[in-house]
Amino acid sequence: MEKANDVKVRVETAADIHAVRKLNKKAFKGNSESKLVDAIREADYFIPGLSLVAEKDGVVVGHILFTPIRIVDAKNETPALALAPMAVLPEFQNKGIGSALVKSGLGECKKAGHKIIVVVGHDEYYPRFGFVKAAAKGLELPFEAPDEVFMVLELVPGALDGVKGMVEYPAAFHAVE
């Protein structure tokens, strides 16, 4: 796992749940993302090893979550993961913690055999990790968002060959306001 500025990235434990909830509320200035994380944790598709925290001096200062999704067209369903959410406490932002979370998370996803990651996020942030515009690869979102914030990453070269269609998020993503 990654280390940045004395920050350790590790798999989330049950003891981290309250801290993760608080940091998502602070980072996103609301409850939506913390409710999303809670809903995903309670779902049968939750992958515990893909919910990671960044810890500094025993305090959880960041969190990243990857959730199974599908890319669907008229003939095929392709498994993928959604990176959502990724949060760092405001006072720890711009110190490399988010990058450590993303790099470590992508490594864990690849080790677990996943091939495709989708993110709706900052268009100037995620390309540094290899994310490209998903619409240019033939992917669509089930909701409105600017093309530049909808991105995809192939963890395995060629994983998107012949893959086009709508990204289908699990129910937890639709249930949160």
Secondary structure, 3 states (H helix, E strand, C coil): CCEECCEEEEECCHHHHHHHHHHHHHHHCCCHHHHHHHHHHHCCCCCHHHEEEEEECCEEEEEEEEEEEEEECCCCEEEEEEEEEEEECHHHCCCCHHHHHHHHHHHHHHHCCCCEEEEECCCCCHHHHCCEECHHHCEECCCCCCHHHEEEEECCCCCCCCCCEEEECCHHHHHCC
